[in-house]
Amino acid sequence: MKKILAGISVFIGVHTLHAQENVNRETKPPLNKWSVTNNYSKSDNGQLIINLPVQAVMLCIVNRTGEAKTFTLHNGTPKELTPGNYDITFWGIKIPSLIVEKAKDTRILAGVLNSTVKGLWEIWTADGIKIYSAGGPKQVALPVGSYIVKTKGAEIKTTITDGKVSIFSFTSY
């Protein structure tokens, strides 16, 4: 009887493990990088905007898809644009084909990483691309998503959420 129960337990355990592996392999839907809302303007143009919860260091370059002309976008200052598709480069992170529509606001979803580290630290994408480094405390605007903060040999995963400040503090002993 004990052998039968042990066999059933092993079967259930292996079956459960296999089922969990399949769940982990599922792909997640792509993260929304922008939202569009009505602005009730009588203009034939739309607006592109980033609203951050606090002032932060930001580098966001915008160009119409297929064109070389670029401009920078600043926190809280809407930029009126003709309707169409625009490519955004936010600290080297590309957000392609963002849509600007007539009489609508297109808001890039972003948050802030507030690092209190008093030494060298870096921000890397989940894909392993270094996008920012600093030598002391800073508040950095980032598009929503997952990042890795590296400092003093440590690698800590963090997530940037729209309209939120993520605090990163690290002390080595």
N, C-alpha and C positions, 0 to 999 in steps of 0.2 A: 504494500500500500504506500509506503514511504517513497519507493522508487517511482511509482506512478505520479504521486503528488509533486515530486522533485522534477520529473519530466515535464509535467504540465506547467510548473512554475518557470522552467527554463524556456519553454515554448512561448509563453505569454511575455516573458521579459524580452526575448529576442524580437518577437513580433512588435511589441511596444517600441523598442529601440528603432526598428526599421521604420515604423510609422512616424516617429519623431524626426528621423533623418529626412523623410520626404517633405515634412512641413518646413524644415529649415531651408530647403532648396527652392522654395517658392520665391519668385521674384516680386519685389515690391513695386507698386506703381510709381512712376516718376513724381518727384516732389514738385508741387506747384511753385513756380518762382515769381509769379505776378498775379494780380487780380484787377478786374476791370469793373468800374462802377459809373453810373450816370453822374455828370456834373451839371446838367441842365443849362449848359451854355448855348448861346445862339451862334457860336462860332462854328466854322467849318472844320476846325482843328480839334485835336484832342490834347490831353496833358499827360506828361510822364512825371512821376513823383516818387520820392523815397521819404518816408516818415520814420525817423529813428526816435527811440524813447529818450535819448540823451545825446548831447554833442559828442561826436567821435571822429577819429581820423577816418577819412573815406576817399577812395579812388574809384570812381565809376565813370567809364568812358562809353559814350553812345554814338552809334552811326547807323544810318539807314542801311538796311540789308543790301549788299552789293555796291555800296558807295564808300569812298575813302574818307570823305569829310566827317570829322568827329568833333564832339564837344563833351565837356564834363558835366555831370549832374551833381548838385549839392543837396544836402539834407534839408528837407522842408520847403525847398524852392521849386515849384512846379515849372516844367519846361513845356511850352506850347509847341506842338509838332503837327505837321500834316499827317493825316491818317496813312497807315502803312505798317510794314514790318521793320523792326529795328533790332540790331545786335548790341547787346550790352556786354561790357567787359568790366567785371567788378573784382579788383585785385587779381586780375589774370584769370578769373573764373568766367567762362563764357556762358551767357544766357542768350541763345540764338532765337531769332524770329519772334521777339516780343511784339505783341500787336497793340497799336495805338489806333483807336476808333474815333470817329467824329462825335463831338460833344460828350466824351467820356474821359474819365481819369484812369490811367493805367498805373498802378502802384507796384513797384518792385518790392517784394516781400523781403524784409531784412531785419536784423537785430544787431546787438552790440556784444562783443566780447570785452569784458572789463578785466584786464590782467593786472594784478598787484605785484607781480614778480619783480624783484629788485636786481635783476641780472639779465643775461641774454635769454631770450625765449623766441620761439618761432611758431607760426601757424601753418599747418599742412592740410591739404584736402584729404579726404578719405582715400583718394586714388594715389596719394603719395607725391603730390606736387607742392613744393614750398611756395607760399603766396605772401608771407609777411614775416618780418623779424624786427625785434626791438631790443633795446638794452636797458629797459626799465619799465615801470608801470605805464600803461596806455589803455585807452578805450578805442576799439577798432570796429568799424561797421563792416558787416559781412552779410551776404545773401543767406537765406535760410538753408540749413543743411547740416551735415556732420563734418567735423574737423578733428584734427589731432594737434594738440599743443605740446611742443617739445621744449624741455628745459632741463639742464643739468643731468642729462642721461635718462630722464623720465619721459614717457609718452602717455599723455592722458587724452582720452576721447571726450569730446564735448559736442553739444548740439546747439545750433543757433536757431531760435524760434522768432517768428515775426513779432516785432514790437516789444521784445523782451531784452533784458540785459542778463547775460550769462557771466557770472563771476568766476574768474580763475585765479586761485591763490595757491602758491606752492612754496614750501619751505623744506630745504634739505638739512639733515642733521648730521 
